[in-house]
Amino acid sequence: MHPALQGLLTIIVGVGGCVGYFFLSNQFLDKVLFPAKGPHAGRNINRANIIRPWLFLFPALAALGLYLAYPVVETLRMSLTERLPGNQSQFVGLQNYQQMMSEPKFWEALKNNMLWLLIVPALSTVFGLLAAQLSDRVRWGNIAKSIIFMPMAISFVGAAVIWKLVYDLRPLGQEQIGVLNALYLYFGGTEPQTWLTIPFWNSFFLMVVLIWIQTGFAMVILSAALRGIPEETVEAAIVDGANPFQIFFKIKVPQIKGTIVVVWTTITIVVLKVFDIVFAMTNGQWETQVLANYMYDKMFRANDWGVGSASAMVIMLLVLPILIWNVYNARKEMR
């Protein structure tokens, strides 16, 4: 079957299935379980109204259980077992975690993830905030916002390919198609560099890609927050003699602090799960390994599902507190 027809059929079946489920479940509830007839009609209607919301919640709860809760429980189980021949498994307790923590590659990945956490969310949020503030002060601000937001429409792998060309190396004497090497030679460099193979610094070159992508996200959210600041507050500050820097840092930023925290934590969660950029650009070589790449190597290359699952649990444990904090702040803002 043609992929387009297959996709259309999937949509029709999916939407039709949902409509059919809601229609039939309501009919079963009203006609069979609690019919609105007879001496108990009023009581049946009340019972049906209590159950009805759960009919709408059930598909979402089932999907969450199947695609979220079950994988977490299964990953935890696999992290405590060892695979044996014949698709068998044996309980080994915390042995996989001990093996993982004894490997230098794990600590390299953890160290790099912490470095990414320190730099990428901070710079993405700062650049997004500056872009949101400055673009609102110029006539062509909407065009600037569109350009800055454009990388968000590119997949992580696509962005990695673009930036791999930016860091590209050609032998000395050939024309450099890599922008960075071309600029390096233009400004007096002696020979082109293999930027992605320089330990420590190559991690920063990879971070640039994610900062480039996430700055647009931060800018859009923070721009909306800045527009929500009451004009009276800013006008009162101007009347009191505040300069633009004081208005920005002492009036605007404190009022959108909650939004800044939400943006920061959201980007932090993305950073903890970063995989595509590292995989496409260095594949974790030259000391650029991160936890998600380490997990992939263990599970699908070394076929060590125990240690791979253990590293997946480490990623989840790192993400979970930040996710809870994010939800707490979002609800606090709503209240």
N, C-alpha and C positions, 0 to 999 in steps of 0.2 A: 504494500500500500504506500502511496506517495506520502512523504512526511507531512505535507500541508493538510492533506485529507485526514491523516492520522491525528494531527493536532486538533483539527476542527471536530472530529468525532469525539476526542477526549473531552473537549469543552462541552459539547452537547450532552454527552453521557454524564459528565460531572454535574453540570447545572440541572439537567433533567432529574438526576438521582436525588439531588438536594430538594428540589421542588416536590418530587414524588414522596420522599421521606417525610417532609413536613406535612404534606396533605394527608397521607395515609396514617401517620402517627396521631394527628389531631382527630381524624375520623375514628380511629380505634379508641382514643381516649374518650371522645364525646358519645359515641354510639354503643360501644361495647362495655368499657370499664365503668364509666360513670354517666349513664344516660340521663338526660334532663327530663325524665318522665317519672310518673308515679309519686308515691308519698314522700320519697327521699330526694326529690329533684333538687331542692335547695342545697342539701348537704352534698349531693354529687357534684353540683356546679362548683361549689367552694373547693372540693377536693381536686377537681379537674384543673381549676385555676392555680392551685398550689403546685401541681405536677407539671403544668404546661411549660413554664420557663425552662425546666430541666430538659424538655424535648428539644429546645433550641440550643441548649448548652451541650447536650450529649455529643454531637459531631465534633465540636471543638475540643471537648474533654477527651474524646476517643483519639483524636489526632495528636493531642499533647501527650497522652499516655503512650501511644504507639511510636511517635517520632521523637519524643523528648525523654519521658520517664524511663521507658524500657531500654533505650540505648545507654542511659546513665547506669542503670542497675546492671545491665549486661557487661558494660565496660568495667565496672567495679568487680564483678565476678571474674572476668578474664584477667584482671590485674592480680588476682589472688590465686591463679591457677597456672599450670604449665601444660602446653599442648603436647600430646603423645601421638605416636603413629596410630592410624586408624580412626582419626577424628575423635580421639579420646582426650580427656583432660584430667589433671591431677592437682588437688589443692596443695599449694606450697606456702600459703600465708603471705608474709611480707618479703619473701625472698626476691621477688621481682623488683620491689622498691629498693632493696639493699644492693642488688646488682646494678640497677640504674644509677644509684648514687655513688657507686664505685667507679663509674666510667667518666673519664675527663671530658668526653663530648657532651655529656649531660650538663656538667657545670659550665662548660663553654656556652651552651645554648641558654642556660639560665642567666648567666652573666650578660649575654647579649640582649636577652629579653628585658632585663632590668635597665640596660643602657637605652634601649628603645623607649621604655616607659618614661624615663627621665626626660628625654629630648623630644620625641615626636608629639605627644599630646600638648606639651608646653608651647612649642614653636607653632604647631598648627593652630592652636587657640589664639596665640598672640597675633600671628599673621592674619588670621580670620577676623579678629577684632579690629585690627588696624585697617584692613581692607573694607570692612563694614562701615567704619567711621569716615574714612577718607573718600570712599566712593559716593557717600551721601552729600559730600561738599562740592562736587564737581558736576558740570552739566551732563557729561557723558558717563555718569556713574553707573547707569544700568548696563551700558556696553561693557564697562570694566568688570562689573559683577558677572556678566555672562561669560566673559573670557576666563575669569578666575574659577568659576563654577564648572567650566567645561570638562576638566579632568575627572570630575565625579561621574561623567557619562562613560568613561573608559574603564574596562575591566583591569584588575590588578596585573594580570598577565600582559595585557596590551600596553599598560603603562610601563611595565618592566622592559618590554621589547623596545619601546621608544627611548627610554633612558639608557638601555644597553648600547644603543646607537650613539647616544650623547657621549658615553664613555669609551666608544670604540677606539681601537688602536690599529694603525697601519704602520708597516716598517718605515724606518727613517729614509727619507728621499721620496716617498710616495705622498700624494696629497691626503691629508687627514680628513676623513668624513666625520669623525667624532668631534663635536663642538668643543668639548673641554680640552682635548689635545691640540686642536687648531688654535685655540686662544692661548694655551700654554706655550706653544712654539712662537706665536706672534709676539708675545710679551717677553721673549728672551729665553725660553726654555731650551735646553740643549738637545733633548731627545724625548719622544712621546712616552707616556707612562701607561702601564697597565693598572689603571686606577682600582679595579675591582679585586686585584690580587695583593694589595698593600694591607697587611694585617692592621687591625684596629681602625684605621681610617676608612677602609672599605665598608665597614658597617655604617659609617656616616653617609657615604655615597648611596647606600641602599635606603637609608632613612629619608633622604631627600625626596625619593619617589613617593613615599607615603605622605610626607608633609605636603607635597605638591597636590596630591589628591584630596587630602582631608581639609586643607585650608578653605576650599570652596564650601564644604559642608559647614564648617565653623562660621564662615562669613554669612551664609544665608540665615542660620539660626540667630546669630548675634545681631545681624542687621534688623531682623524683625523685633528683637528685644529692644534695640536702641530706638526704633520708631515708636515703641510703646511707652517711652518715658514722657511724662507730661511736659508740654511746652512751657507751662507756667513755672516749673522748677528751673528750667534753663534760663528763661527770661529774667527770673528773680536773681539768679546768679550773675547774669550780665549787668543788671542794674546795680548790684553790689560791687561791681568792678572786677569780677573774676575774669582771668584770661582764658583762652581756649584750652590750654593744658590743664588748668585748674578745673574747668567745667568737665573735661573728659575724665580725669582721674579722680576727682573728688565728688562729682555730681552724678555722672553717667555710670561709671564702672560700679560703684557701690549698689546702684539700683538694679543692675542686671547680674549681680554676683551669683544668684541662684542659677541663672541660665548658663553662665560661664562654667560653673561646676558641672552641670549636666553635659555640656559639650565636651568638657575635659574628660569626664568619666566615660562618655560614649566612645571617644577616640581611644581611650586607654583600653577598653575592651577589644576594639579592633586591633590594636597593637599586640595585645597578648595572643591573639589568634593569627598573627601575620604568618603567611606561608608562601603565597603565590609569588611575591616579589623576590624573596630569597631563593625559592626553587628555580625561578626562571632566569635569574641573573647570575647566581654563583652556585646554586645547588648545595649550599651549606659549606662550600670549600673555603679555604684561606681564612679560617677562624670566623666565619659569618653564620655559623649554625644557630638556629633558634629552636624553641621547644616544639613548635608544630612540625618543622622540618625533621627534627630528631625523631618525633613520633612516627612520621611517615617512613623514615628510613628503617626504623625498627620493625614496623608492622608489615610493610609491603616489599621491603628489599631483603632484610635479614630474616623475615618471616618469624620474628620473635614477638608474638602477640601479647605475651605476658608483660614484658618491659614496655612495649608500645602502649598497651592499655594503661599501665602505671603512669607513663608520661602524660597520657591524655587526662588522667585524673588530676595530675599536678596542674595542668592548664586550667581545668575546671575549678579547682580550689583557689587558684589565683584570680579567676574571673568572678567567682561567686560573691565575695565581699563587695567588690566594686559594683556589681549588678544590683545587689541589695541596697547599697548606698544611693545608687542612681534612682531606683524606684522610690526610695524614701524621700529623696529630695523632690522628685516630680510630684508626688502626692502632697508634699508640704507646700509646694508652689501652687497647686490647685486649690488647697484649702485657704 
